[in-house]
Amino acid sequence: GRPAPACVLGIDLGTTSVKAALLMGTEQGQVVAESCSRETQAHTSSLDAGPQGMEQSVWRIIRALNECLAALPQQQLQRVSHIGISGQMHGIVFWKKDKGCKWTECGTGHTFEPDEVSHLITWQDGRCSPTFLSSLPLPQSHISLATGFGCATVYWYLKKSPDFLKSYDAAGTIHDYVVAMLCDLKKPLMSVQNAASWGYFNSRNKSWNIDILKKSGFPVHLLPEVGDSGSIAGRTICAWHGIPKGAKVGIALGDFQCSVYSCLTGKTDAVLNISTSAQLTISMPLGFQPPETPDPSSAVTYFPYFNGDYLAVAASLNGGNVLATFVDMVARWTEELGLQVQESAIYTKIIKAALAQNDSKLSVHPTIFGERHIPQQLASVTNIAVSDLSLGHITRALCRGIVENLCSMLPVQRLMETGVRKILGSGNALARNEVLRQEVERIFPFPVVYGKDVDAAVGAAMVMFHRK
């Protein structure tokens, strides 16, 4: 006769899909009761930035979110007391405060659709060239400014298309936008994690570089207020998909930090994630503070985590997206030869071929998307021998190159010095690709444990669970 336990809902608004997970407390700890994922298919062309631009339709992202929630059991959604939301960092979306969305009734309560909202300019956006970035004022931050960072994008509009900015009076990441809509926030509220990912934010004193920004004419009224990661942003203003009105909503968090939170159990673990991009992460000792100014040539960035802690992260722009590009290239070549093969079939076949080739003399440096610390260095293939030209050899070398590139950014020696004892492997690309897993185990001299469901939606829910 006891009341059913409350649930916590975790949501992650990713680069390619939206995921929702319902967590419940048991005597053994939290368990994922239900989860659901929907591809957003949100990529759209950028009218302003042309081929360098990388934009997504907010309308399509929210549609995928609504589909996700509609697929979860009503009975459990009605028991949700807290909502944790994470999403892709660095990116920016603009909206009108009083016209950010339209609420409508649906069969199970209320739902919202975007109204006067721009496209999401994503973390992959390339419109800010190195020359453009060097023309901007120097931030007072421990993180180097890069293209795709929210503040850099605002500067781009300020200089190239100032009228665009006049249409909006609020901005945030895509997940900040969702939190603002759910709680009807008059001014967006952003976590320290997301603020640090925008640039021009001092993590030590948790404040924007207001003086520097004002002096250069930056529209500082667009900057969100900043709160502690893990704190509550507000409460739902109506019954959203049957989730009770008044459910507590956490301030939006970085997808990266939430992915780590979902699996990191101790300071002796390193987390290796290979999804669209790739990251290798270790947690820094208690009390660590990042340097006052960044070293632009350093491959390691310090990300704010929770409770004042930091993660040291080798964040590579080259992960599963490199393999996807390779598969796309093979598909296009095949098409040009007058044949048709599904990309999914190509992926399966090249992995199978690579598993048959235990070694490859080919050396692939896979940085086709550049790296933040060396944007001008693109990909290369060396040591090409007649004997190693099969699809199996090339795929094997490509997978090895992805792992070696990450390892060059945060070397094994440094992991040993930090006291790392094991590696937790996660991410779609790693889960789907046995060749990548073999290369991880070949290159790192630690036991590797693969996470069964390491993801940001679960991490976002866990953060809220631990703060209930």
Disulfide bonds with the S-S distance in Angstrom:
none
